Amino acid sequence: MPVRIVTDSTSSIPVNVATELGVSVIPLHVHFGNTGYREGIDLSTTEFYELLGTSPDHPATSQPNPAEFLEIYRQIDGVDDIVSIHLSTDLSKTIESARQAAAQTSQRKVHVLDSRLVSVPLAFTVIAAAHAARAGATAQEISQLVDDRAHRSHVAIVVPTLEYLKRGGRIGGASAYLGSLLNFKPVLECRDGRVEPVTRVRSFGKAHAALKEYVDTHAPNGVETWAILHANAPEHRDRVRQEITDNLNAAGQTFDDIAIGPVLGTHAGPGAFGIAFVASP
């Protein structure tokens, strides 16, 4: 295969899918006090939420360092190019580390791309890129695919509180809701690489209705693929499935139970849930 794909753990790409497609996944880091963990390697999602409920320290997150990227890039053999696709630069400095490592990689060209996405929309883009690479697409063609997906990929998440986003410094445009959320549930999206507000509602029932309206608004021609994501909120996962995704016809791969991992969970908090999808053209 002339091109191989690298992404990061915030994509939430299932391990079996990444393995099948030959996608390398570099973990971001989560820190509780002085103890650091690599997402998905030293700390599982279940262990993370247990720590979140018991640790006296609020977790912090950090990007992989350039040496970690360099190790990943050097492990990839038998290809002409590497396309390294990562979460939005407005949310993390992961891209900076990747670019530093790419500049030190002499065996092959490494193309580092800012997806302007995060979470499952990033996974959808990576999966499409890996399939394209297997079909013989060049790095430039894959870059064009990533740009196209950035405009058609969406994720909306209901968070019980903005406190975790505020603590983590990733609140973005949702800061407009601070101070006015008593008894409200904020619905947020990732828009052009930033966390932005969609609406605020008074109950989880209305939050589910808001998610359905979000899909209808942003995918008037239907969806190519979708996923349900949640942070220890199986009751909301099931309701999203029953009220929204059971009525969606998607030609592509779908995922009905994506756990929000430690890095994103640090900022979204327990109980968050949402839907991700790629709108049909």
ZADO-1210 file (C-alpha; in nm, 4 decimals, padded with zeros to 6 digits):
<atoms>
<atom x="00.0000" y="00.0000" z="00.0000" code="MET" pos="1"/>
<atom x="00.1633" y="00.3289" z="-00.1072" code="PRO" pos="2"/>
<atom x="-00.0023" y="00.5367" z="00.1699" code="VAL" pos="3"/>
<atom x="-00.0604" y="00.4537" z="00.5370" code="ARG" pos="4"/>
<atom x="-00.2867" y="00.6441" z="00.7758" code="ILE" pos="5"/>
<atom x="-00.2061" y="00.7600" z="01.1297" code="VAL" pos="6"/>
<atom x="-00.4543" y="00.9204" z="01.3683" code="THR" pos="7"/>
<atom x="-00.4874" y="00.9842" z="01.7398" code="ASP" pos="8"/>
<atom x="-00.6913" y="00.8330" z="02.0209" code="SER" pos="9"/>
<atom x="-00.9451" y="01.1174" z="02.0357" code="THR" pos="10"/>
<atom x="-01.0944" y="00.9746" z="01.7160" code="SER" pos="11"/>
<atom x="-01.2468" y="00.6909" z="01.9205" code="SER" pos="12"/>
<atom x="-01.1896" y="00.4615" z="01.6228" code="ILE" pos="13"/>
<atom x="-01.2650" y="00.1064" z="01.7389" code="PRO" pos="14"/>
<atom x="-00.9498" y="-00.1011" z="01.7842" code="VAL" pos="15"/>
<atom x="-01.0703" y="-00.3797" z="01.5549" code="ASN" pos="16"/>
<atom x="-01.1478" y="-00.1318" z="01.2763" code="VAL" pos="17"/>
<atom x="-00.8086" y="00.0388" z="01.3058" code="ALA" pos="18"/>
<atom x="-00.6335" y="-00.2985" z="01.3012" code="THR" pos="19"/>
<atom x="-00.8268" y="-00.4234" z="00.9995" code="GLU" pos="20"/>
<atom x="-00.7493" y="-00.1065" z="00.8011" code="LEU" pos="21"/>
<atom x="-00.3862" y="-00.0809" z="00.9100" code="GLY" pos="22"/>
<atom x="-00.4398" y="00.2533" z="01.0833" code="VAL" pos="23"/>
<atom x="-00.1833" y="00.3475" z="01.3498" code="SER" pos="24"/>
<atom x="-00.3330" y="00.5259" z="01.6523" code="VAL" pos="25"/>
<atom x="-00.1162" y="00.7415" z="01.8769" code="ILE" pos="26"/>
<atom x="-00.2535" y="00.7968" z="02.2278" code="PRO" pos="27"/>
<atom x="-00.2986" y="01.1324" z="02.3957" code="LEU" pos="28"/>
<atom x="-00.2258" y="01.1595" z="02.7668" code="HIS" pos="29"/>
<atom x="-00.4442" y="01.1984" z="03.0751" code="VAL" pos="30"/>
<atom x="-00.2988" y="01.3081" z="03.4085" code="HIS" pos="31"/>
<atom x="-00.4440" y="01.2704" z="03.7572" code="PHE" pos="32"/>
<atom x="-00.2139" y="01.4726" z="03.9770" code="GLY" pos="33"/>
<atom x="00.1417" y="01.3545" z="03.9104" code="ASN" pos="34"/>
<atom x="00.0355" y="01.0273" z="03.7480" code="THR" pos="35"/>
<atom x="00.0130" y="01.0176" z="03.3694" code="GLY" pos="36"/>
<atom x="-00.1632" y="00.7646" z="03.1498" code="TYR" pos="37"/>
<atom x="-00.1727" y="00.6959" z="02.7758" code="ARG" pos="38"/>
<atom x="-00.5321" y="00.6879" z="02.6596" code="GLU" pos="39"/>
<atom x="-00.6436" y="00.3370" z="02.5735" code="GLY" pos="40"/>
<atom x="-00.3109" y="00.1805" z="02.6742" code="ILE" pos="41"/>
<atom x="-00.2439" y="00.2538" z="03.0423" code="ASP" pos="42"/>
<atom x="-00.5993" y="00.3659" z="03.1175" code="LEU" pos="43"/>
<atom x="-00.9219" y="00.2150" z="02.9887" code="SER" pos="44"/>
<atom x="-01.2457" y="00.4103" z="02.9616" code="THR" pos="45"/>
<atom x="-01.3944" y="00.2170" z="03.2547" code="THR" pos="46"/>
<atom x="-01.0901" y="00.2850" z="03.4729" code="GLU" pos="47"/>
<atom x="-01.0972" y="00.6521" z="03.3785" code="PHE" pos="48"/>
<atom x="-01.4549" y="00.7107" z="03.4948" code="TYR" pos="49"/>
<atom x="-01.3839" y="00.5227" z="03.8163" code="GLU" pos="50"/>
<atom x="-01.0870" y="00.7534" z="03.8808" code="LEU" pos="51"/>
<atom x="-01.2911" y="01.0575" z="03.7834" code="LEU" pos="52"/>
<atom x="-01.5360" y="00.9728" z="04.0606" code="GLY" pos="53"/>
<atom x="-01.2764" y="00.8968" z="04.3285" code="THR" pos="54"/>
<atom x="-00.9598" y="01.0978" z="04.2614" code="SER" pos="55"/>
<atom x="-00.9103" y="01.4246" z="04.4549" code="PRO" pos="56"/>
<atom x="-00.7423" y="01.5639" z="04.1425" code="ASP" pos="57"/>
<atom x="-00.9299" y="01.6852" z="03.8368" code="HIS" pos="58"/>
<atom x="-00.7689" y="01.5259" z="03.5297" code="PRO" pos="59"/>
<atom x="-00.5688" y="01.7203" z="03.2754" code="ALA" pos="60"/>
<atom x="-00.4889" y="01.6192" z="02.9185" code="THR" pos="61"/>
<atom x="-00.1861" y="01.6670" z="02.6954" code="SER" pos="62"/>
<atom x="-00.0750" y="01.5854" z="02.3440" code="GLN" pos="63"/>
<atom x="00.1793" y="01.3175" z="02.2524" code="PRO" pos="64"/>
<atom x="00.5322" y="01.4516" z="02.2308" code="ASN" pos="65"/>
<atom x="00.7254" y="01.4594" z="01.8992" code="PRO" pos="66"/>
<atom x="00.9368" y="01.1585" z="02.0005" code="ALA" pos="67"/>
<atom x="00.6228" y="00.9454" z="02.0336" code="GLU" pos="68"/>
<atom x="00.5113" y="01.0482" z="01.6866" code="PHE" pos="69"/>
<atom x="00.8573" y="00.9835" z="01.5473" code="LEU" pos="70"/>
<atom x="00.8502" y="00.6298" z="01.6857" code="GLU" pos="71"/>
<atom x="00.5130" y="00.5643" z="01.5193" code="ILE" pos="72"/>
<atom x="00.6293" y="00.7047" z="01.1860" code="TYR" pos="73"/>
<atom x="00.9526" y="00.5024" z="01.1906" code="ARG" pos="74"/>
<atom x="00.7646" y="00.1795" z="01.2641" code="GLN" pos="75"/>
<atom x="00.5694" y="00.2062" z="00.9387" code="ILE" pos="76"/>
<atom x="00.7451" y="00.0233" z="00.6559" code="ASP" pos="77"/>
<atom x="00.6742" y="-00.0504" z="00.2927" code="GLY" pos="78"/>
<atom x="00.4909" y="00.2720" z="00.2044" code="VAL" pos="79"/>
<atom x="00.5673" y="00.5800" z="-00.0019" code="ASP" pos="80"/>
<atom x="00.3791" y="00.8294" z="00.2150" code="ASP" pos="81"/>
<atom x="00.2157" y="00.8608" z="00.5563" code="ILE" pos="82"/>
<atom x="-00.0950" y="01.0739" z="00.6025" code="VAL" pos="83"/>
<atom x="-00.1310" y="01.1719" z="00.9682" code="SER" pos="84"/>
<atom x="-00.4854" y="01.2986" z="01.0420" code="ILE" pos="85"/>
<atom x="-00.5589" y="01.4566" z="01.3779" code="HIS" pos="86"/>
<atom x="-00.8022" y="01.6516" z="01.5891" code="LEU" pos="87"/>
<atom x="-00.8527" y="02.0234" z="01.5483" code="SER" pos="88"/>
<atom x="-00.5637" y="02.2537" z="01.6340" code="THR" pos="89"/>
<atom x="-00.8127" y="02.4714" z="01.8231" code="ASP" pos="90"/>
<atom x="-00.8604" y="02.1888" z="02.0720" code="LEU" pos="91"/>
<atom x="-00.5098" y="02.0441" z="02.1081" code="SER" pos="92"/>
<atom x="-00.1455" y="02.0949" z="02.0135" code="LYS" pos="93"/>
<atom x="-00.1255" y="01.7374" z="01.8855" code="THR" pos="94"/>
<atom x="-00.0715" y="01.8663" z="01.5302" code="ILE" pos="95"/>
<atom x="00.2330" y="02.0644" z="01.6442" code="GLU" pos="96"/>
<atom x="00.4000" y="01.7504" z="01.7799" code="SER" pos="97"/>
<atom x="00.3145" y="01.5603" z="01.4629" code="ALA" pos="98"/>
<atom x="00.4654" y="01.8307" z="01.2410" code="ARG" pos="99"/>
<atom x="00.7853" y="01.8390" z="01.4445" code="GLN" pos="100"/>
<atom x="00.8195" y="01.4627" z="01.4098" code="ALA" pos="101"/>
<atom x="00.7348" y="01.4732" z="01.0393" code="ALA" pos="102"/>
<atom x="01.0203" y="01.7188" z="00.9819" code="ALA" pos="103"/>
<atom x="01.2595" y="01.4623" z="01.1343" code="GLN" pos="104"/>
<atom x="01.1346" y="01.1678" z="00.9281" code="THR" pos="105"/>
<atom x="01.3667" y="01.1056" z="00.6353" code="SER" pos="106"/>
<atom x="01.2540" y="00.7609" z="00.5170" code="GLN" pos="107"/>
<atom x="00.9289" y="00.8867" z="00.3607" code="ARG" pos="108"/>
<atom x="00.7069" y="01.1915" z="00.3307" code="LYS" pos="109"/>
<atom x="00.4694" y="01.2514" z="00.6203" code="VAL" pos="110"/>
<atom x="00.1653" y="01.4677" z="00.5424" code="HIS" pos="111"/>
<atom x="00.0140" y="01.6086" z="00.8635" code="VAL" pos="112"/>
<atom x="-00.3500" y="01.7149" z="00.8270" code="LEU" pos="113"/>
<atom x="-00.5715" y="01.9148" z="01.0605" code="ASP" pos="114"/>
<atom x="-00.9116" y="01.7489" z="01.0241" code="SER" pos="115"/>
<atom x="-01.0925" y="02.0373" z="01.2020" code="ARG" pos="116"/>
<atom x="-01.2802" y="01.7545" z="01.3730" code="LEU" pos="117"/>
<atom x="-01.2768" y="01.5594" z="01.6973" code="VAL" pos="118"/>
<atom x="-01.4262" y="01.2344" z="01.8244" code="SER" pos="119"/>
<atom x="-01.6156" y="01.0011" z="01.5923" code="VAL" pos="120"/>
<atom x="-01.6292" y="01.2407" z="01.2935" code="PRO" pos="121"/>
<atom x="-01.2499" y="01.2137" z="01.2949" code="LEU" pos="122"/>
<atom x="-01.2830" y="00.8337" z="01.2986" code="ALA" pos="123"/>
<atom x="-01.5213" y="00.8450" z="01.0020" code="PHE" pos="124"/>
<atom x="-01.2702" y="01.0557" z="00.8091" code="THR" pos="125"/>
<atom x="-00.9830" y="00.8233" z="00.8990" code="VAL" pos="126"/>
<atom x="-01.1814" y="00.5160" z="00.7947" code="ILE" pos="127"/>
<atom x="-01.2661" y="00.6766" z="00.4592" code="ALA" pos="128"/>
<atom x="-00.9013" y="00.7782" z="00.4139" code="ALA" pos="129"/>
<atom x="-00.7793" y="00.4251" z="00.4888" code="ALA" pos="130"/>
<atom x="-01.0216" y="00.2740" z="00.2373" code="HIS" pos="131"/>
<atom x="-00.9096" y="00.5308" z="-00.0212" code="ALA" pos="132"/>
<atom x="-00.5438" y="00.4473" z="00.0477" code="ALA" pos="133"/>
<atom x="-00.6141" y="00.0773" z="-00.0031" code="ARG" pos="134"/>
<atom x="-00.7792" y="00.1630" z="-00.3348" code="ALA" pos="135"/>
<atom x="-00.4626" y="00.3414" z="-00.4477" code="GLY" pos="136"/>
<atom x="-00.5394" y="00.7043" z="-00.3636" code="ALA" pos="137"/>
<atom x="-00.2434" y="00.9410" z="-00.3403" code="THR" pos="138"/>
<atom x="-00.1664" y="01.1538" z="-00.0354" code="ALA" pos="139"/>
<atom x="-00.2996" y="01.4587" z="-00.2216" code="GLN" pos="140"/>
<atom x="-00.6266" y="01.2818" z="-00.3014" code="GLU" pos="141"/>
<atom x="-00.6617" y="01.1776" z="00.0611" code="ILE" pos="142"/>
<atom x="-00.6014" y="01.5380" z="00.1683" code="SER" pos="143"/>
<atom x="-00.8885" y="01.6463" z="-00.0570" code="GLN" pos="144"/>
<atom x="-01.1083" y="01.3759" z="00.0968" code="LEU" pos="145"/>
<atom x="-01.0284" y="01.5058" z="00.4462" code="VAL" pos="146"/>
<atom x="-01.1259" y="01.8600" z="00.3426" code="ASP" pos="147"/>
<atom x="-01.4557" y="01.7357" z="00.2002" code="ASP" pos="148"/>
<atom x="-01.5352" y="01.5380" z="00.5153" code="ARG" pos="149"/>
<atom x="-01.4632" y="01.8398" z="00.7353" code="ALA" pos="150"/>
<atom x="-01.7614" y="02.0206" z="00.5813" code="HIS" pos="151"/>
<atom x="-02.0015" y="01.7262" z="00.6009" code="ARG" pos="152"/>
<atom x="-01.9107" y="01.5801" z="00.9408" code="SER" pos="153"/>
<atom x="-02.1021" y="01.6771" z="01.2520" code="HIS" pos="154"/>
<atom x="-02.1215" y="01.5885" z="01.6197" code="VAL" pos="155"/>
<atom x="-02.3625" y="01.7217" z="01.8804" code="ALA" pos="156"/>
<atom x="-02.3283" y="01.6371" z="02.2485" code="ILE" pos="157"/>
<atom x="-02.5498" y="01.6964" z="02.5492" code="VAL" pos="158"/>
<atom x="-02.3481" y="01.7674" z="02.8635" code="VAL" pos="159"/>
<atom x="-02.5121" y="01.7671" z="03.2070" code="PRO" pos="160"/>
<atom x="-02.2820" y="02.0542" z="03.3094" code="THR" pos="161"/>
<atom x="-02.0266" y="02.2891" z="03.1527" code="LEU" pos="162"/>
<atom x="-01.8038" y="02.2578" z="03.4573" code="GLU" pos="163"/>
<atom x="-01.5708" y="02.0010" z="03.2996" code="TYR" pos="164"/>
<atom x="-01.5231" y="02.2044" z="02.9820" code="LEU" pos="165"/>
<atom x="-01.4578" y="02.5131" z="03.1918" code="LYS" pos="166"/>
<atom x="-01.1978" y="02.3352" z="03.4071" code="ARG" pos="167"/>
<atom x="-01.0247" y="02.1931" z="03.1019" code="GLY" pos="168"/>
<atom x="-01.0075" y="02.5238" z="02.9173" code="GLY" pos="169"/>
<atom x="-01.1888" y="02.3880" z="02.6088" code="ARG" pos="170"/>
<atom x="-01.5167" y="02.5721" z="02.6542" code="ILE" pos="171"/>
<atom x="-01.4871" y="02.7834" z="02.3375" code="GLY" pos="172"/>
<atom x="-01.8096" y="02.9513" z="02.2263" code="GLY" pos="173"/>
<atom x="-02.0067" y="02.7594" z="02.4873" code="ALA" pos="174"/>
<atom x="-01.8822" y="03.0161" z="02.7395" code="SER" pos="175"/>
<atom x="-02.1867" y="03.2199" z="02.6357" code="ALA" pos="176"/>
<atom x="-02.3944" y="02.9774" z="02.8416" code="TYR" pos="177"/>
<atom x="-02.1965" y="03.0185" z="03.1642" code="LEU" pos="178"/>
<atom x="-02.3892" y="03.1822" z="03.4421" code="GLY" pos="179"/>
<atom x="-02.7268" y="03.1146" z="03.2796" code="SER" pos="180"/>
<atom x="-02.7587" y="02.7386" z="03.2984" code="LEU" pos="181"/>
<atom x="-02.9497" y="02.6754" z="03.6187" code="LEU" pos="182"/>
<atom x="-03.1673" y="02.3729" z="03.5412" code="ASN" pos="183"/>
<atom x="-03.0606" y="02.3806" z="03.1757" code="PHE" pos="184"/>
<atom x="-02.8886" y="02.1100" z="02.9696" code="LYS" pos="185"/>
<atom x="-02.6494" y="02.2571" z="02.7113" code="PRO" pos="186"/>
<atom x="-02.6291" y="02.1003" z="02.3670" code="VAL" pos="187"/>
<atom x="-02.2898" y="02.1628" z="02.2043" code="LEU" pos="188"/>
<atom x="-02.1288" y="02.0900" z="01.8695" code="GLU" pos="189"/>
<atom x="-01.7828" y="02.0924" z="01.7173" code="CYS" pos="190"/>
<atom x="-01.8048" y="02.3583" z="01.4449" code="ARG" pos="191"/>
<atom x="-01.5003" y="02.4455" z="01.2358" code="ASP" pos="192"/>
<atom x="-01.2795" y="02.2832" z="01.4957" code="GLY" pos="193"/>
<atom x="-01.4198" y="02.4632" z="01.7993" code="ARG" pos="194"/>
<atom x="-01.6739" y="02.3813" z="02.0691" code="VAL" pos="195"/>
<atom x="-01.9810" y="02.5941" z="01.9984" code="GLU" pos="196"/>
<atom x="-02.3316" y="02.6108" z="02.1497" code="PRO" pos="197"/>
<atom x="-02.6315" y="02.4673" z="01.9671" code="VAL" pos="198"/>
<atom x="-02.9080" y="02.5275" z="02.2192" code="THR" pos="199"/>
<atom x="-03.0009" y="02.4799" z="02.5837" code="ARG" pos="200"/>
<atom x="-03.3011" y="02.2888" z="02.7116" code="VAL" pos="201"/>
<atom x="-03.4635" y="02.2213" z="03.0465" code="ARG" pos="202"/>
<atom x="-03.4894" y="01.8421" z="03.0337" code="SER" pos="203"/>
<atom x="-03.3186" y="01.5391" z="02.8868" code="PHE" pos="204"/>
<atom x="-03.6359" y="01.4681" z="02.6896" code="GLY" pos="205"/>
<atom x="-03.5996" y="01.8025" z="02.5149" code="LYS" pos="206"/>
<atom x="-03.2282" y="01.7350" z="02.4736" code="ALA" pos="207"/>
<atom x="-03.3073" y="01.4220" z="02.2735" code="HIS" pos="208"/>
<atom x="-03.5504" y="01.6215" z="02.0616" code="ALA" pos="209"/>
<atom x="-03.2776" y="01.8811" z="02.0057" code="ALA" pos="210"/>
<atom x="-03.0399" y="01.6108" z="01.8818" code="LEU" pos="211"/>
<atom x="-03.3003" y="01.4882" z="01.6347" code="LYS" pos="212"/>
<atom x="-03.3564" y="01.8428" z="01.5099" code="GLU" pos="213"/>
<atom x="-02.9804" y="01.8856" z="01.4756" code="TYR" pos="214"/>
<atom x="-02.9580" y="01.5800" z="01.2492" code="VAL" pos="215"/>
<atom x="-03.2579" y="01.6919" z="01.0418" code="ASP" pos="216"/>
<atom x="-03.1090" y="02.0405" z="00.9989" code="THR" pos="217"/>
<atom x="-02.7552" y="01.9364" z="00.9081" code="HIS" pos="218"/>
<atom x="-02.8388" y="01.6281" z="00.7010" code="ALA" pos="219"/>
<atom x="-03.1431" y="01.7219" z="00.4893" code="PRO" pos="220"/>
<atom x="-03.0447" y="01.4594" z="00.2303" code="ASN" pos="221"/>
<atom x="-02.9804" y="01.1890" z="00.4871" code="GLY" pos="222"/>
<atom x="-02.6569" y="01.0537" z="00.6309" code="VAL" pos="223"/>
<atom x="-02.3763" y="00.8370" z="00.4972" code="GLU" pos="224"/>
<atom x="-02.2878" y="00.7022" z="00.8400" code="THR" pos="225"/>
<atom x="-02.3616" y="00.7676" z="01.2064" code="TRP" pos="226"/>
<atom x="-02.2538" y="00.6812" z="01.5590" code="ALA" pos="227"/>
<atom x="-02.3946" y="00.7149" z="01.9087" code="ILE" pos="228"/>
<atom x="-02.1445" y="00.8225" z="02.1731" code="LEU" pos="229"/>
<atom x="-02.1822" y="00.8471" z="02.5483" code="HIS" pos="230"/>
<atom x="-01.9923" y="00.8786" z="02.8744" code="ALA" pos="231"/>
<atom x="-02.1364" y="00.6081" z="03.1009" code="ASN" pos="232"/>
<atom x="-02.4897" y="00.6973" z="02.9901" code="ALA" pos="233"/>
<atom x="-02.6373" y="00.3751" z="02.8443" code="PRO" pos="234"/>
<atom x="-02.9959" y="00.4907" z="02.9043" code="GLU" pos="235"/>
<atom x="-02.9409" y="00.7926" z="02.6788" code="HIS" pos="236"/>
<atom x="-02.7569" y="00.5788" z="02.4226" code="ARG" pos="237"/>
<atom x="-03.0587" y="00.3507" z="02.3984" code="ASP" pos="238"/>
<atom x="-03.2981" y="00.6425" z="02.3654" code="ARG" pos="239"/>
<atom x="-03.0921" y="00.8049" z="02.0892" code="VAL" pos="240"/>
<atom x="-03.0963" y="00.4716" z="01.9092" code="ARG" pos="241"/>
<atom x="-03.4728" y="00.4322" z="01.9427" code="GLN" pos="242"/>
<atom x="-03.5692" y="00.7911" z="01.8608" code="GLU" pos="243"/>
<atom x="-03.3086" y="00.8871" z="01.6002" code="ILE" pos="244"/>
<atom x="-03.0729" y="00.6310" z="01.4513" code="THR" pos="245"/>
<atom x="-03.3307" y="00.3541" z="01.4041" code="ASP" pos="246"/>
<atom x="-03.4888" y="00.5873" z="01.1493" code="ASN" pos="247"/>
<atom x="-03.1663" y="00.6683" z="00.9630" code="LEU" pos="248"/>
<atom x="-03.0679" y="00.4793" z="00.6497" code="ASN" pos="249"/>
<atom x="-02.6903" y="00.4869" z="00.6182" code="ALA" pos="250"/>
<atom x="-02.4975" y="00.3144" z="00.3427" code="ALA" pos="251"/>
<atom x="-02.1708" y="00.3332" z="00.5358" code="GLY" pos="252"/>
<atom x="-02.0465" y="00.1734" z="00.8567" code="GLN" pos="253"/>
<atom x="-02.2358" y="00.2688" z="01.1722" code="THR" pos="254"/>
<atom x="-02.1523" y="00.2416" z="01.5427" code="PHE" pos="255"/>
<atom x="-02.4260" y="00.2332" z="01.8037" code="ASP" pos="256"/>
<atom x="-02.2136" y="00.2259" z="02.1201" code="ASP" pos="257"/>
<atom x="-01.9018" y="00.4444" z="02.1166" code="ILE" pos="258"/>
<atom x="-01.7690" y="00.5196" z="02.4642" code="ALA" pos="259"/>
<atom x="-01.6421" y="00.8752" z="02.5121" code="ILE" pos="260"/>
<atom x="-01.2832" y="00.8045" z="02.6126" code="GLY" pos="261"/>
<atom x="-01.0644" y="00.9541" z="02.8840" code="PRO" pos="262"/>
<atom x="-00.9379" y="01.2613" z="02.6939" code="VAL" pos="263"/>
<atom x="-01.2775" y="01.3759" z="02.5680" code="LEU" pos="264"/>
<atom x="-01.4416" y="01.2564" z="02.8900" code="GLY" pos="265"/>
<atom x="-01.2138" y="01.4901" z="03.0864" code="THR" pos="266"/>
<atom x="-01.3830" y="01.7820" z="02.9119" code="HIS" pos="267"/>
<atom x="-01.7365" y="01.6506" z="02.8545" code="ALA" pos="268"/>
<atom x="-01.7789" y="01.4871" z="03.1955" code="GLY" pos="269"/>
<atom x="-01.9740" y="01.1772" z="03.2971" code="PRO" pos="270"/>
<atom x="-02.3283" y="01.1453" z="03.1675" code="GLY" pos="271"/>
<atom x="-02.2618" y="01.3213" z="02.8374" code="ALA" pos="272"/>
<atom x="-02.4139" y="01.1709" z="02.5241" code="PHE" pos="273"/>
<atom x="-02.4613" y="01.2612" z="02.1613" code="GLY" pos="274"/>
<atom x="-02.4664" y="01.1697" z="01.7969" code="ILE" pos="275"/>
<atom x="-02.2100" y="01.1975" z="01.5197" code="ALA" pos="276"/>
<atom x="-02.2740" y="01.1628" z="01.1474" code="PHE" pos="277"/>
<atom x="-02.1555" y="01.2423" z="00.7974" code="VAL" pos="278"/>
<atom x="-02.4231" y="01.4189" z="00.5951" code="ALA" pos="279"/>
<atom x="-02.4972" y="01.2967" z="00.2451" code="SER" pos="280"/>
<atom x="-02.4124" y="01.5492" z="-00.0281" code="PRO" pos="281"/>
</atoms>
